[in-house]
Amino acid sequence: MHIPPELKYTKDHEWVRISGQTARIGITDYAQDALGDVVFVSLPEVGTKVTSGESFSEVESTKSVSEIYAPLSGQITAINSVLVDAPETMNREPYGEGWLCEISFESLPVGEVLLDAEAYRALVEG
């Protein structure tokens, strides 16, 4: 299982790549493997305000439908429209071309909302 050290993670198996006041969001390698073949992704609309911990998207696979939770509060500034026609990209490249959206945020959450790679590895292996 691949867990890039430069990313942050949530207990709900989303990854976060922070660049300035923008965060790119996706599901982890662990999550895509647990889901199986992704067949549909419900993307939020650009401009939507999201709140940390609340559902803002869904991923449907051959096994189940899973909610995706916002890892931080802010506004959706970009979506990965590639996933509309090729949702399986999430399985092939969960940390690359399989990203979901970008969120503009004012502040990072406090506490243990975002995990580093070591803490996330301990969560999924523990």
DSSP file (Angstrom, degrees, kcal/mol; ACC not computed):
  #  RESIDUE AA STRUCTURE BP1 BP2  ACC     N-H-->O    O-->H-N    N-H-->O    O-->H-N    TCO  KAPPA ALPHA  PHI   PSI    X-CA   Y-CA   Z-CA
    1    1 A M              0   0    0      0, 0.0     2,-0.5     0, 0.0    29,-0.0   0.000 360.0 360.0 360.0 130.1    0.0    0.0    0.0
    2    2 A H        +     0   0    0      2,-0.0    27,-0.5     1,-0.0    28,-0.2  -0.754 360.0 173.1 -92.9 127.3    1.4    3.4   -1.1
    3    3 A I        -     0   0    0     -2,-0.5   118,-0.1    26,-0.1    25,-0.0  -0.828  26.0-141.9-133.0  93.0    1.2    6.3    1.4
    4    4 A P    >   -     0   0    0      0, 0.0     3,-1.2     0, 0.0   113,-0.0  -0.329   7.0-142.7 -58.9 130.3    3.1    9.3    0.1
    5    5 A P  T 3  S+     0   0    0      0, 0.0   112,-0.5     0, 0.0   113,-0.1   0.721  93.5  62.7 -69.0 -21.5    4.9   11.0    3.0
    6    6 A E  T 3  S+     0   0    0    110,-0.1     2,-0.2   111,-0.1   110,-0.0   0.572  92.4  80.3 -82.4  -7.8    4.3   14.6    1.7
    7    7 A L  S <  S-     0   0    0     -3,-1.2   110,-0.4    10,-0.1     2,-0.3  -0.513  71.5-131.8 -96.2 163.9    0.5   14.3    2.0
    8    8 A K  E     -A   16   0A   0      8,-2.4     8,-2.5    -2,-0.2     2,-0.3  -0.768  25.6-158.1-105.7 159.8   -1.9   14.7    4.9
    9    9 A Y  E     -AB  15 115A   0    106,-2.2   106,-3.8    -2,-0.3     2,-0.3  -0.916   8.9-139.2-138.7 159.8   -4.6   12.1    5.6
   10   10 A T    >   -     0   0    0      4,-1.9     3,-1.6    -2,-0.3   104,-0.1  -0.797  30.3-115.2-115.5 163.6   -8.0   11.7    7.3
   11   11 A K  T 3  S+     0   0    0    102,-0.4   103,-0.1    -2,-0.3    -1,-0.1   0.650 117.1  63.5 -68.7 -14.1   -9.4    8.9    9.4
   12   12 A D  T 3  S-     0   0    0      2,-0.1    -1,-0.3    57,-0.1    57,-0.1   0.283 122.3-105.7 -92.7   8.9  -12.0    8.6    6.6
   13   13 A H  S <  S+     0   0    0     -3,-1.6    15,-2.4     1,-0.3     2,-0.3   0.815  74.3 135.1  72.9  35.4   -9.2    7.7    4.1
   14   14 A E  E     - C   0  27A   0     13,-0.2    -4,-1.9    17,-0.1     2,-0.3  -0.845  43.4-142.8-103.3 151.0   -9.0   10.9    2.1
   15   15 A W  E     -AC   9  26A   0     11,-2.6    11,-1.6    -2,-0.3     2,-0.4  -0.819   8.9-156.1-109.5 156.9   -5.7   12.5    1.3
   16   16 A V  E     -AC   8  25A   0     -8,-2.5    -8,-2.4    -2,-0.3     2,-0.6  -0.993   7.6-166.3-136.1 124.3   -4.9   16.2    1.2
   17   17 A R  E     - C   0  24A   0      7,-2.5     7,-2.5    -2,-0.4     2,-0.4  -0.946  19.2-154.8-110.3 111.3   -2.2   18.0   -0.7
   18   18 A I  E     + C   0  23A   0     -2,-0.6     2,-0.3     5,-0.2     5,-0.2  -0.726  21.0 169.9 -94.1 131.5   -1.8   21.5    0.7
   19   19 A S  E >   - C   0  22A   0      3,-3.1     3,-1.6    -2,-0.4     2,-0.4  -0.870  66.8 -55.2-139.2 102.2   -0.4   24.3   -1.5
   20   20 A G  T 3  S-     0   0    0     -2,-0.3    -1,-0.0     1,-0.2    -2,-0.0  -0.523 120.9 -18.9  65.5-122.5   -0.8   27.8    0.0
   21   21 A Q  T 3  S+     0   0    0     -2,-0.4    84,-2.7    -3,-0.1     2,-0.4   0.092 123.6  87.5-103.7  20.4   -4.5   28.3    0.8
   22   22 A T  E <   -CD  19 104A   0     -3,-1.6    -3,-3.1    82,-0.2     2,-0.4  -0.952  56.1-164.2-122.5 141.4   -5.6   25.5   -1.5
   23   23 A A  E     -CD  18 103A   0     80,-2.6    80,-2.8    -2,-0.4     2,-0.4  -0.988  10.0-149.4-125.9 125.9   -6.0   21.8   -0.8
   24   24 A R  E     -CD  17 102A   0     -7,-2.5    -7,-2.5    -2,-0.4     2,-0.3  -0.801  22.9-157.6 -90.2 134.8   -6.3   19.1   -3.4
   25   25 A I  E     +CD  16 101A   0     76,-3.0    75,-3.0    -2,-0.4    76,-1.0  -0.880  23.5 143.7-120.0 143.3   -8.4   16.2   -2.1
   26   26 A G  E     -C   15   0A   0    -11,-1.6   -11,-2.6    -2,-0.3     2,-0.3  -0.928  47.0 -88.4-156.9-177.8   -8.6   12.5   -3.2
   27   27 A I  E     -C   14   0A   0     71,-0.4   -13,-0.2    -2,-0.3   -14,-0.1  -0.776  46.5-110.0-101.1 151.7   -9.1    9.1   -1.7
   28   28 A T     >  -     0   0    0    -15,-2.4     4,-2.5    -2,-0.3     5,-0.2  -0.201  23.8-109.0 -76.1 166.2   -6.2    7.0   -0.5
   29   29 A D  H  > S+     0   0    0    -27,-0.5     4,-2.0     1,-0.2     5,-0.2   0.884 122.4  54.9 -58.6 -40.2   -4.8    3.9   -2.1
   30   30 A Y  H  > S+     0   0    0    -28,-0.2     4,-2.2     1,-0.2    -1,-0.2   0.923 109.0  47.4 -59.4 -45.8   -6.2    2.0    0.9
   31   31 A A  H  > S+     0   0    0    -18,-0.2     4,-2.3     1,-0.2    -2,-0.2   0.918 111.3  48.5 -65.1 -45.4   -9.7    3.4    0.2
   32   32 A Q  H  X S+     0   0    0     -4,-2.5     4,-1.7     1,-0.2    -1,-0.2   0.871 112.3  50.2 -65.8 -34.1   -9.7    2.7   -3.6
   33   33 A D  H  < S+     0   0    0     -4,-2.0    -1,-0.2    -5,-0.2    -2,-0.2   0.907 111.5  47.8 -67.7 -41.7   -8.5   -0.9   -2.9
   34   34 A A  H  < S+     0   0    0     -4,-2.2    -2,-0.2     1,-0.2    -1,-0.2   0.856 112.5  50.2 -66.8 -35.2  -11.3   -1.5   -0.3
   35   35 A L  H  < S-     0   0    0     -4,-2.3    28,-0.7     1,-0.2    29,-0.3   0.861  96.0-153.7 -70.3 -36.1  -13.9    0.0   -2.7
   36   36 A G     <  +     0   0    0     -4,-1.7     2,-0.4    -5,-0.2    -1,-0.2  -0.616  58.6   6.7  87.5-157.7  -12.9   -2.2   -5.6
   37   37 A D  S    S-     0   0    0     -2,-0.2    25,-1.7     1,-0.1     2,-0.4  -0.430  74.9-138.5 -66.1 116.3  -13.6   -1.0   -9.2
   38   38 A V  E     +G   61   0B   0     -2,-0.4    23,-0.3    23,-0.2    53,-0.1  -0.622  29.3 169.5 -76.2 128.0  -14.9    2.6   -9.1
   39   39 A V  E     +     0   0B   0     21,-2.8     2,-0.3    -2,-0.4    22,-0.2   0.560  61.2  19.1-117.1 -14.6  -17.7    3.0  -11.6
   40   40 A F  E     -G   60   0B   0     20,-1.8    20,-3.3    47,-0.1     2,-0.4  -0.969  54.6-164.5-158.8 141.3  -19.2    6.5  -10.8
   41   41 A V  E     -G   59   0B   0     -2,-0.3     2,-0.8    42,-0.3    18,-0.2  -0.994  12.6-149.5-129.7 125.7  -18.1    9.6   -8.9
   42   42 A S  E     -G   58   0B   0     16,-2.9    16,-1.0    -2,-0.4    14,-0.1  -0.851  23.1-160.1 -92.2 111.1  -20.5   12.4   -7.8
   43   43 A L        -     0   0    0     -2,-0.8    14,-0.1    14,-0.2    36,-0.1  -0.705  14.2-121.0 -94.9 143.3  -18.5   15.6   -8.0
   44   44 A P        -     0   0    0      0, 0.0     2,-0.3     0, 0.0    -1,-0.1  -0.334  35.1-101.3 -72.4 163.3  -19.4   18.8   -6.1
   45   45 A E    >   -     0   0    0      1,-0.1     3,-2.0    -2,-0.0    31,-0.2  -0.639  37.7-101.4 -85.4 144.8  -20.0   21.9   -8.0
   46   46 A V  T 3  S+     0   0    0     -2,-0.3    31,-0.2     1,-0.2     3,-0.1  -0.434 112.0  33.6 -60.0 135.5  -17.4   24.6   -8.2
   47   47 A G  T 3  S+     0   0    0     29,-2.9    -1,-0.2     1,-0.4     2,-0.1   0.189  84.2 136.7  99.9 -15.0  -18.3   27.4   -5.7
   48   48 A T    <   -     0   0    0     -3,-2.0    28,-2.9    27,-0.1     2,-0.4  -0.434  51.7-133.5 -66.1 134.3  -19.9   25.0   -3.2
   49   49 A K  E     -E   75   0A   0     26,-0.2     2,-0.3    -2,-0.1    26,-0.2  -0.764  25.2-166.0 -88.2 135.1  -19.0   25.7    0.4
   50   50 A V  E     -E   74   0A   0     24,-3.0    24,-2.2    -2,-0.4     2,-0.4  -0.891  11.0-144.3-122.8 153.3  -18.0   22.7    2.4
   51   51 A T    >   -     0   0    0     -2,-0.3     3,-2.4    22,-0.2    19,-0.4  -0.956  33.9 -98.8-118.9 134.0  -17.6   22.1    6.1
   52   52 A S  T 3  S+     0   0    0     -2,-0.4    21,-0.1     1,-0.3     3,-0.1  -0.213 108.7  17.1 -50.7 129.7  -14.9   19.9    7.6
   53   53 A G  T 3  S+     0   0    0     17,-3.5     2,-0.3     1,-0.3    -1,-0.3   0.289 100.4 112.8  90.5  -9.8  -16.3   16.4    8.5
   54   54 A E  S <  S-     0   0    0     -3,-2.4    16,-2.8    16,-0.2    -1,-0.3  -0.724  73.9-104.4 -99.2 148.7  -19.4   16.8    6.3
   55   55 A S  E     + H   0  69B   0     -2,-0.3    14,-0.3    14,-0.2    -4,-0.1  -0.433  43.4 160.8 -68.1 136.7  -20.1   14.7    3.2
   56   56 A F  E     +     0   0B   0     12,-2.7     2,-0.3     1,-0.3    13,-0.2   0.375  61.8  18.4-134.6  -1.2  -19.6   16.5   -0.1
   57   57 A S  E     - H   0  68B   0     11,-1.1    11,-2.9   -14,-0.1     2,-0.3  -0.973  60.1-138.6-161.0 165.9  -19.3   13.7   -2.7
   58   58 A E  E     -GH  42  67B   0    -16,-1.0   -16,-2.9    -2,-0.3     2,-0.5  -0.991   4.2-157.6-135.5 147.0  -19.9   10.0   -3.3
   59   59 A V  E     -GH  41  66B   0      7,-2.6     7,-2.9    -2,-0.3     2,-0.5  -0.992  11.8-159.4-122.5 125.0  -17.9    7.3   -4.9
   60   60 A E  E     +GH  40  65B   0    -20,-3.3   -21,-2.8    -2,-0.5   -20,-1.8  -0.889  15.6 172.4-107.5 133.2  -19.7    4.3   -6.3
   61   61 A S  E     -G   38   0B   0      3,-3.4   -23,-0.2    -2,-0.5   -25,-0.1  -0.689  51.8 -92.8-125.6-179.3  -17.9    1.0   -6.9
   62   62 A T  S    S+     0   0    0    -25,-1.7   -26,-0.1    -2,-0.2   -24,-0.1   0.675 126.7  41.5 -68.1 -15.8  -18.9   -2.5   -7.8
   63   63 A K  S    S-     0   0    0    -28,-0.7     2,-0.3     1,-0.3    -1,-0.2   0.814 124.2 -33.5 -98.8 -38.5  -19.0   -3.2   -4.1
   64   64 A S        -     0   0    0    -29,-0.3    -3,-3.4     2,-0.0     2,-0.5  -0.947  53.5 -95.2-166.5 178.6  -20.7   -0.2   -2.5
   65   65 A V  E     -H   60   0B   0     -2,-0.3     2,-0.4    -5,-0.2    -5,-0.2  -0.981  39.4-166.2-114.2 129.9  -21.4    3.5   -2.4
   66   66 A S  E     -H   59   0B   0     -7,-2.9    -7,-2.6    -2,-0.5     2,-0.2  -0.953  16.2-130.0-122.9 137.1  -19.1    5.6   -0.1
   67   67 A E  E     -H   58   0B   0     -2,-0.4     2,-0.5    -9,-0.2    -9,-0.2  -0.536  16.9-143.5 -76.1 145.9  -19.5    9.1    1.1
   68   68 A I  E     -H   57   0B   0    -11,-2.9   -12,-2.7    -2,-0.2   -11,-1.1  -0.966  16.4-151.0-111.7 129.6  -16.5   11.4    0.8
   69   69 A Y  E     -H   55   0B   0     -2,-0.5   -14,-0.2   -14,-0.3   -17,-0.1  -0.804  20.3-110.1-106.4 140.6  -16.1   13.9    3.7
   70   70 A A        -     0   0    0    -16,-2.8   -17,-3.5   -19,-0.4   -16,-0.2  -0.502  19.6-156.8 -66.6 124.6  -14.5   17.3    3.6
   71   71 A P  S    S+     0   0    0      0, 0.0     2,-0.3     0, 0.0    -1,-0.2   0.656  77.7  10.5 -77.9 -14.4  -11.2   17.2    5.4
   72   72 A L  S    S-     0   0    0     36,-0.1     2,-0.3   -21,-0.1   -19,-0.1  -0.977  84.4 -99.1-155.5 163.1  -11.4   21.0    5.9
   73   73 A S        +     0   0    0     -2,-0.3    33,-0.4    34,-0.3    34,-0.3  -0.627  67.1  86.1 -88.4 144.6  -13.9   23.8    5.6
   74   74 A G  E    S-E   50   0A   0    -24,-2.2   -24,-3.0    -2,-0.3     2,-0.4  -0.982  71.9 -54.5 165.2-153.5  -13.8   26.1    2.6
   75   75 A Q  E     -EF  49 104A   0     29,-2.1    29,-3.0    -2,-0.3     2,-0.4  -0.967  44.0-115.1-125.9 136.6  -15.0   26.5   -1.0
   76   76 A I  E     + F   0 103A   0    -28,-2.9   -29,-2.9    -2,-0.4    27,-0.3  -0.549  36.2 170.6 -68.2 123.2  -14.7   24.2   -4.0
   77   77 A T  E     +     0   0A   0     25,-2.7     2,-0.3    -2,-0.4    26,-0.2   0.586  62.5  12.6-110.9 -16.1  -12.5   25.9   -6.5
   78   78 A A  E     - F   0 102A   0     24,-1.2    24,-2.5   -33,-0.1    -1,-0.3  -0.984  58.0-159.0-157.9 149.6  -11.9   23.1   -9.0
   79   79 A I  E     - F   0 101A   0     -2,-0.3     2,-1.2    22,-0.2    22,-0.2  -0.933  29.3-116.6-127.6 156.2  -13.1   19.6   -9.8
   80   80 A N    >   -     0   0    0     20,-2.4     3,-1.7    -2,-0.3     4,-0.2  -0.731  29.7-177.9 -93.2  90.0  -11.5   16.8  -11.7
   81   81 A S  T >> S+     0   0    0     -2,-1.2     3,-1.3     1,-0.3     4,-0.7   0.636  71.7  80.0 -66.6 -13.9  -13.9   16.4  -14.7
   82   82 A V  H 3> S+     0   0    0      1,-0.2     4,-2.0     2,-0.2     3,-0.5   0.851  84.5  63.4 -56.9 -34.0  -11.8   13.5  -15.9
   83   83 A L  H <4 S+     0   0    0     -3,-1.7   -42,-0.3     1,-0.2    -1,-0.2   0.691  88.0  69.4 -68.3 -19.2  -13.6   11.4  -13.3
   84   84 A V  H <4 S+     0   0    0     -3,-1.3    -1,-0.2    -4,-0.2    -2,-0.2   0.946 116.9  21.0 -63.2 -47.9  -17.0   11.9  -15.1
   85   85 A D  H  < S+     0   0    0     -4,-0.7    -2,-0.2    -3,-0.5    -1,-0.2   0.657 138.2  33.4 -94.3 -18.4  -16.0    9.8  -18.1
   86   86 A A    ><  +     0   0    0     -4,-2.0     3,-2.0    -5,-0.2    -1,-0.2  -0.482  59.4 158.5-137.8  65.7  -13.2    7.8  -16.5
   87   87 A P  T >   +     0   0    0      0, 0.0     3,-1.9     0, 0.0     4,-0.3   0.764  69.9  74.7 -62.0 -23.3  -14.0    7.1  -12.8
   88   88 A E  T >> S+     0   0    0      1,-0.3     4,-1.8     2,-0.2     3,-1.0   0.620  72.7  84.5 -65.1 -11.1  -11.7    4.2  -12.8
   89   89 A T  H <> S+     0   0    0     -3,-2.0     4,-3.0     1,-0.3    -1,-0.3   0.818  80.4  64.1 -58.4 -30.1   -8.8    6.7  -12.8
   90   90 A M  H <4 S+     0   0    0     -3,-1.9    -1,-0.3     1,-0.2    -2,-0.2   0.840 104.7  45.0 -63.4 -32.2   -9.3    6.8   -9.0
   91   91 A N  H <4 S+     0   0    0     -3,-1.0    -2,-0.2    -4,-0.3    -1,-0.2   0.900 118.0  42.0 -75.9 -42.3   -8.2    3.1   -8.9
   92   92 A R  H  < S+     0   0    0     -4,-1.8    -2,-0.2     1,-0.2    -3,-0.2   0.899 134.1  13.2 -73.0 -42.2   -5.2    3.5  -11.3
   93   93 A E    ><> +     0   0    0     -4,-3.0     5,-2.3    -5,-0.2     3,-1.1  -0.517  64.5 163.2-137.7  66.4   -3.9    6.8   -9.9
   94   94 A P  T 3 5S+     0   0    0      0, 0.0   -67,-0.2     0, 0.0    -1,-0.1   0.803  85.9  37.3 -60.1 -28.8   -5.4    7.7   -6.5
   95   95 A Y  T 3 5S+     0   0    0    -69,-0.1    -5,-0.1     4,-0.1   -67,-0.1   0.444 127.0  32.6-101.3  -1.2   -2.7   10.2   -5.7
   96   96 A G  T X 5S-     0   0    0     -3,-1.1     3,-1.1    -7,-0.2    -3,-0.1   0.392 130.3  -2.0-116.3-109.5   -2.2   11.6   -9.2
   97   97 A E  T 3 5S+     0   0    0      1,-0.3    -7,-0.1    -8,-0.1   -15,-0.1   0.556 118.7  74.9 -68.0  -8.1   -4.9   12.0  -11.9
   98   98 A G  T 3 < +     0   0    0     -5,-2.3   -71,-0.4    -9,-0.3    -1,-0.3   0.221  65.2 131.9 -91.0  15.2   -7.5   10.4   -9.7
   99   99 A W    <   -     0   0    0     -3,-1.1   -73,-0.3   -73,-0.1   -16,-0.2  -0.267  46.7-150.0 -65.3 155.5   -8.0   13.5   -7.4
  100  100 A L        -     0   0    0    -75,-3.0   -20,-2.4     1,-0.3     2,-0.3   0.921  55.4 -36.0 -91.9 -58.1  -11.5   14.7   -6.7
  101  101 A C  E     -DF  25  79A   0    -76,-1.0   -76,-3.0   -22,-0.2     2,-0.4  -0.937  47.4-111.5-158.9 174.3  -11.5   18.4   -6.1
  102  102 A E  E     -DF  24  78A   0    -24,-2.5   -25,-2.7    -2,-0.3   -24,-1.2  -0.972  24.7-159.3-121.5 140.2   -9.6   21.5   -4.8
  103  103 A I  E     -DF  23  76A   0    -80,-2.8   -80,-2.6    -2,-0.4     2,-0.5  -0.971  10.4-144.9-121.4 129.8  -10.8   23.5   -1.8
  104  104 A S  E     -DF  22  75A   0    -29,-3.0   -29,-2.1    -2,-0.4     2,-0.3  -0.821  31.2-178.0 -88.7 129.5   -9.8   27.0   -1.0
  105  105 A F        -     0   0    0    -84,-2.7   -31,-0.2    -2,-0.5     3,-0.1  -0.894  34.6-150.1-132.0 158.8   -9.5   27.4    2.8
  106  106 A E  S    S+     0   0    0    -33,-0.4     2,-0.3     1,-0.3    -1,-0.1   0.799  83.0   5.6 -94.9 -35.9   -8.8   30.1    5.4
  107  107 A S  S    S-     0   0    0    -34,-0.3    -1,-0.3   -86,-0.1   -34,-0.3  -0.996  72.7-112.1-149.1 152.3   -7.3   27.9    8.1
  108  108 A L        -     0   0    0     -2,-0.3   -36,-0.1    -3,-0.1   -87,-0.0  -0.538  45.5 -98.9 -79.4 148.7   -6.3   24.4    8.7
  109  109 A P        -     0   0    0      0, 0.0     5,-0.2     0, 0.0     2,-0.2  -0.337  37.0-129.3 -66.0 149.9   -8.3   22.3   11.2
  110  110 A V        +     0   0    0      3,-0.1     3,-0.4     2,-0.1     2,-0.2  -0.571  66.9  24.3 -95.3 163.8   -6.8   22.0   14.7
  111  111 A G  S    S-     0   0    0     -2,-0.2     3,-0.4     1,-0.2     0, 0.0  -0.543 118.3 -32.2  85.6-150.6   -6.3   18.8   16.6
  112  112 A E  S    S+     0   0    0     -2,-0.2    -1,-0.2     1,-0.2    -2,-0.1  -0.051  95.0 113.0-101.4  31.4   -6.0   15.3   15.0
  113  113 A V  S    S+     0   0    0     -3,-0.4     2,-0.5     1,-0.2  -102,-0.4   0.932  78.7  44.8 -68.0 -45.8   -8.2   15.9   11.9
  114  114 A L  S    S-     0   0    0     -3,-0.4     2,-0.3    -5,-0.2  -104,-0.2  -0.892  79.0-159.7-104.4 125.1   -5.3   15.7    9.5
  115  115 A L  B     -B    9   0A   0   -106,-3.8  -106,-2.2    -2,-0.5     2,-0.1  -0.702  14.3-125.6 -99.5 150.2   -2.8   12.9   10.0
  116  116 A D     >  -     0   0    0     -2,-0.3     4,-2.4  -108,-0.2     5,-0.2  -0.386  40.9 -93.5 -82.5 175.1    0.7   12.7    8.7
  117  117 A A  H  > S+     0   0    0   -112,-0.5     4,-2.5  -110,-0.4     5,-0.2   0.872 124.7  51.9 -59.9 -39.9    1.8    9.6    6.7
  118  118 A E  H  > S+     0   0    0      2,-0.2     4,-2.1     1,-0.2    -1,-0.2   0.921 111.4  45.9 -63.1 -45.0    3.1    7.7    9.8
  119  119 A A  H  > S+     0   0    0      2,-0.2     4,-1.8     1,-0.2    -1,-0.2   0.872 113.2  50.4 -67.4 -36.5   -0.1    8.2   11.7
  120  120 A Y  H  X S+     0   0    0     -4,-2.4     4,-2.4     2,-0.2     5,-0.2   0.916 108.9  51.2 -67.9 -41.8   -2.2    7.2    8.7
  121  121 A R  H  X S+     0   0    0     -4,-2.5     4,-2.2     1,-0.2     5,-0.3   0.917 109.5  51.0 -59.7 -42.8   -0.1    4.0    8.2
  122  122 A A  H  X S+     0   0    0     -4,-2.1     4,-1.6     1,-0.2    -1,-0.2   0.876 109.3  52.4 -61.7 -37.6   -0.6    3.2   11.9
  123  123 A L  H  < S+     0   0    0     -4,-1.8    -2,-0.2     1,-0.2    -1,-0.2   0.940 115.1  38.3 -64.2 -48.1   -4.3    3.7   11.4
  124  124 A V  H  < S+     0   0    0     -4,-2.4    -2,-0.2     1,-0.2    -1,-0.2   0.756 124.0  39.8 -80.3 -23.1   -4.7    1.3    8.4
  125  125 A E  H  <        0   0    0     -4,-2.2    -1,-0.2    -5,-0.2    -2,-0.2   0.638 360.0 360.0 -95.8 -15.2   -2.2   -1.3    9.6
  126  126 A G     <        0   0    0     -4,-1.6    -1,-0.1    -5,-0.3    -2,-0.1   0.454 360.0 360.0 -86.6 360.0   -3.3   -1.2   13.3
